[in-house]
């Protein structure tokens, strides 16, 4: 038995408790901060963490270990969704949004001051603390997205929920651009030795300024009309997750699987391609780079990449992410006009096809690589944008925070947590070919496609129910 909202197009809309500008700013700034923090770690995990925190391992194992720690946050995110979802459905959206931002902000700042494994006494302790802080980052992010999505959509005018839902989704491309622009500047202004020594810390430390801005905006919020109605009607769940398991397990499963392709595509386009793009394209270049950095080099384990230098490839990624942002915005009006499910069905099929084209595109020179980045990030915007409306619409207001948060973050365990590690392993398995990487993405798209076909359209649900 499911409690997914039933259609009620004629239900009256409650007057928004917050102004449009406050809703847009508070929902967007929070996710921008969260994704800035998250991308800072993803970039550092690709560029410097392997050598800093796993210095005694082989280069190949350093990279795998770094991405294994990267995946810890995704394991933590469902726990964060349970914690913050519980309080979001019990005490309200505003308080929970403030708390989730603080948790991730503090963890990110502490990563910025963490000694490396080469520091005396920290050879074992540094990687262990990194895992703990990464876990805390995941807990914070586990509660952030759903609260921001609800803040936007529960205050949206009639017929514009998907459009308003794109505002928190824009935090992903904006956070990526801010974080990676900073890494580009640091890479250009600092020597490799300076960057590896202390330059990588600056994005983590500077995030504290963004957190302060986000807290200031969110503390000015008022509670959403939908949750206020739940309070007025005395429908607050004592244990929201228990109510969901008992009455809304079907939408929980479908919402989870509907996000799998989005997650795999996202981390293929960001964390994975960062490694492939900046990896030397031939053995001699790799050997020279290793010797210049004072590291050992084993030609038998070397896997060739695309050979771009770091600032150049970061710039190419940023150009691609601009398309991510543009099509995130485009997806909102499209989803409001044609429906969430029809749009997502078409885009998910396109993602599967894209997976089969990655290898030939990436082997077609700079023009092909740039085309692959633009197409991939365009599809990312079109699939990610509608999710802030689509997932919450599957649940009634009394369990909406928990339901959307748990499904979103369970999908991260299935789609995102193994993706960077699995994609690196598949890439290495074929000696630098991306055919299996593309097949992995296509399989994720098939899983999402099945969930979308089983599910139903949510555009006309009564959002105050």
N, C-alpha and C positions, 0 to 999 in steps of 0.2 A: 504494500500500500504506500503510495507516494503522496507527499503533500506539496508537490510542485504547484505553483500558483495557477489558478484557472482563469481563462480569458474573461475579461470584464472591461471592454472598451469604453463603456459609458461611465465607469467609476469616476467620481469627481476628484480632481487634483487638489491636494492641500497646498496652501500658500507656503512658499519656501521660507525656511527659518533663517537662511543666510542669503546675502546678496550674491548675485552672479559673480562679481569680481572676487569676492572672498572665497567662494566655492572653487573657482578656477585656480586661484593662487594657492590656496591651502592644499588642494588635491595634487596639483602639479609640483609644487615646491617639495613636498614630502617625498614623492617617488623620485624626483630628480636627485635629491640628496641620497636616498637609499641606493639608487642605481649608480650614482657617482662613486659611492663607497664600494659597491660591488664590483664595478669595472676596474677600479683602482687595484683591487686584489687580483682580478682576472689577468690584468696586464702584467702586474708584478709576478704572478705565478708563471707566466709565460717567459718573462725576460730575466728576472734576477733571483727569484726564490729558489729555483733548483740548486744553484751553486751556494747561496747564502745559508740555507737551512738543511741541505743534504750534501755536504761537501765530500763525504767519503764514498759516495756511490758513483757508479759509472754515469756518464752523461745521459744515456737512455733512461736509466733508472731514476736519475735525478728528476727528469722531466715527468716521468710517471708518478713519482712520489709527490711532486708539487701539485699535480692535478688530482691526485687522490685526496690531498688535504683540501683542495678547492671543492671537491665533492662533499666534504663533511657538512658544509652549510646547507646543502640540499637535504641531507638526512635530518638536520635540525629544524628545517622549515615546517614540517608537519607538527612538531611539538610546539613551535611558536604559534602556528595557526590554532591549535587547541587552546593554548593559554590566552592569547589575545582575542580569539574568537569567542571564548567563554565570557570574558569581561566585556567585549564589544556588544554581545547580546544580553548581558546582564546589567551593566552600568552605563552603557552608551558608547557611541562612536568616538566622540571627542576625546575623552580621557584615554581611551585605548590607543588612539592615534599618537598622542603625545608620548605615551610610554614606549611604544614600539620604536619610535624615532630615537629616543634616548638610549635604548638598549643597543641598537646597531651603531649609533654615533660614538658611544663610549668604547665599544669593542674595536671600531675602526681606528680611533685615536691611539689606543693602546698597541695595536699592530705597528703603528708608526714609530713607537719608542721601544719596540722589542729588540733585544740584542740578537745578533746572528749566532749560528751554531759554532762559529770560530771564536767567539768570546769565551775566555776561560770560565769553566763551570757551567756553560750553557750548551755543551755539545749535544746533550740529550734533552735538557730542559727547554731550550729554544723551540725545537720542533713541537714538543708537547704543548707549550703555551700557545704556539701558533694554531694548533688544532683546536684548543679550547676557545680562543678568541674567534676563530672561524666559525665554530659552533654557535657562539653568541651572536655573530653577525646573522647567521641563518635563522636563529630564533626571532630576532628583531624583524628581519625581512618577512618572516612567516606571518606576522600580524599586520605589516604595513600595507601591502597591496590591497587586500580586501577592504580595509578601512577607508583607504583613499578612493577606491571604486565606489563604495557605498556613499561616501560624502558627496561625490559628484552626481551619481545617478539618483539618489534619494532626494536631491534638491533640484532635479532637472524639470523643466517645463514639459507638459504633455507632448509626446511625439518626438522628443529630443534626447531620450536617455542614452542612446548609443553615441550621439554627438558629444554630450557632456562626459560620457565615459571615456572618450579619447583624451581628455585633459590629464588624468593621472597616467594614462598610457604614454603620453608624450615625455614623461619623466625618464623613460628608458632611453630614447635617442638623445635627449638633452643631457642626461647624466653621462652617457657614453662620450658625447662630443666634448663636454667640459673636462672629463677625466683624461681622455686621450690627447686633447689639445695641450693639456698640462704636461703629459708625458713627452709629447713632441718637442715642446719648448725646452724641457729639461734635457732631452737627448741632444738637442742642438747646442745648448749653452754649457753643458757639462761634459767632461771627458768620460769615457766608459768607466774608468776607475772611480771618479767622483760620483757618478750615477749609482754604481754598485755599492759604494760606501755609505752615502747618505742621501743622494738625490731622490731615490725611490721612496723615501719616507715622507717627502713633502706633501704629496696628494692625500695621504692618510691624516697628516696633521692639519692640513688646511680644511679638511672636511668639517672640523669643529666649528668653523665660521658659518658654514652652510647649515649645520644643525641648529645653531643659535637662531638663525633667520627662520628656519622652519618651525621651531618651537614658538617663536613670537607670533607667527601667523596663526598657528593652530590653536593657541590659547585664547584667541579671539572668536573662535567658532561657537555657534549655538547648535544644540542637538537637532538631528534631522527630523522632518515631519513623520516619516514612517516609523522610526523608533519611538517617537513621542506618542504615537497612536498605540503602539504595543504597550507602553506604560499605562496610558489612560484606560485601555481595555483590560488591563491586568493579565496580559498574555505572556509576560516575561517567563522564559523557561528556567527552571531551577538548574538543570544541567543540559545546556543546548545540544551537546554532542549526543547525549542519550536520546533526546527527542528526534534528532536526525536519523540515528541508527534505527530507531523504532518506526519512524514514519516517512523518512525521505531518503532511504538508502539508494533507490534507483537513480534519482537525479544526481546524487553524490557520485555514483560510479560513472555515469555518462559525462558529467562535468569534468571529472578527472581525466578521462580518456580523450575528451575533446581538446585538451591542452597539450597532449603529448607531442604532436608534430611541431607546434609552436616552440616548445622548449628545445627540442633537438635542433631545429633550424637556427634558433637564436644562438646557441652555444657553438654550433658549427661555424656560424658567420663571425663570431667574436673570438672566444678563447682558442678554439682549434685553429682557425685560419691565421691567427696571430703567430702561432708556432710555425705553421707551414710557410707563411709568407716571408718570415724573417730568417728561416733556416738557410744556410749556405746551399747553393745549387750543385756544388761539386766537392769531391773529397779534398782536393788540395786547398781550396778556400777555407773549408772547415778546419783542416789541420793547422793552417796558418793562424786562424782566429783563436784556436785553442792554445797554441804555443804562445801567442802574444798575450793571452790572459793568464798564462802560467798553469794551464790545465793539461791533463793527459788527454790523449786522443787515440781512439781505437777505430781504425778504418773499417773493421769487420762489422761494427754495429752502427755505422753511419747511415742515415736515411736522408737523401737529398730533399731540399725544400725548393721554394721559388727564388730564393737568393736576393730578395729586396733588403735594403738597409732599413733599420727600424723607423726613422722619421718618415721615409718615403711610404712604407707600407701603412703606417699609422695614418698618414694623410689620405691614402687611398681608402682606408676603412672609414675615415670620417666623411669622405665624399659619399660613400655608400650609405652611411647612417643618415645623411641628409634626406635621402629617398625614404628611409625608414620613417623619419618624422613626417614627411609630406604625406605619405600614404597611410600613416596612422590617422591623420586628420581626415583624409579623403574617405577612409573606411567608415567613419561615424555617420555622415549623411547617407552613404550607400546602405548601411545596415538599417537605418531608420526608414529608408524608402523601400528596399526590396526584402527586408527581413534579415535577421542574424544568420539563420541556418542556411538559406540559399547562397548567401555571399561566402560563408565559410566552406560550404561544399565545393564551390568552384575553386576557391583559393587552395584548398587542401589537395585537390587533384593536381593543380599547378605545382605545388610543392613536391609531390611525388615525381612528376616529370622533370622538375629542376634537379632532383637528386640524381637522375640518370644522365644529366648533361654537365655535371660539375667537372668531371675528368676532362672531357674535350675542351671545355671553356678554359679551364685553368692551364691547359697545355698550349694555348693559342697566343702566347705572348702577353704583353702588358694590356693590350686592348681587350683580349679575352678575359683576363683576370678582372679588369675593371668592370666589364659587362657582367661577369658572374657576381661580383659584389653588388652592383646596382640591382640586378634582378632578384638576388637573394634577399636583400634588405627591403626591396619593394614588396615582395611576398610577405616578409616579416611584418611590415606595417599593416598590410591588409588582413593578416590572420590575428595579430595581437590587438589591434585597435578595437574590434567589437567585443572582445572578451570581458571587458569591464562592465558591459551591460548584460551580455549573454549568460555568464556564470551566475551572478547574483539573481537574475530573473528566474532561475530554476528553483529558488527557495523563498519561502514566506518570510516576512519581515522579522518574526520572532527568532528565527534561526539563520537569518541571511548572512550575518557576519561569519558565523562558524562554518556554515555550509560552503560558502564561496571560498573562504580562506583554506579550509581543509582540502577541498577539491583542487584548488589552484596549487597547493603545496604538495599534495600527494602526487600530482602530475609532475612536480619537480623531481620527486624521488625516482619516478619511472622514466621521465624524459630527460631531465637535466643532469641529475647526479652522475649517472654512468656515462653520459654523452662525451665529455671531454676525454676521459680516460679511454673509453671504447673507441672513439674516433682516432685517437693517437695510436692505439694498439693496432687497429685495422690498417691505418696508413703505413705503419712500420712493417706490418706483416707482408704487404705487397711492395715493400722497398720504395715507397714514395708515390705509388699510384693511389688515386682517389676513387676507384670504382667501388670498393667495398664501403667506403665512407658514404658515397651517394646512395648505395643500396640500403644502408642503415637509415638514412633520412627517408627514403621511399617507404620502408617498412613502418616507420613511425607515422607517416602520412596515412597509410592503410588503416592503422589502428584508430586514428582520429576519424577517418572517413566512416568507418563502421559505427562509431559512437554517434556521429552526426546523423547518419541514416536512421538509426534506431530512435533518436531523440525527436523532439518536436519544436516548432517555432515558439518563441517567447515574446515577440514584439508587443503583443496586445494584452499581456498579463496585467492584473490589478496590482500595482507595486506597493500599495498601502496595505494589502491583505496580510 
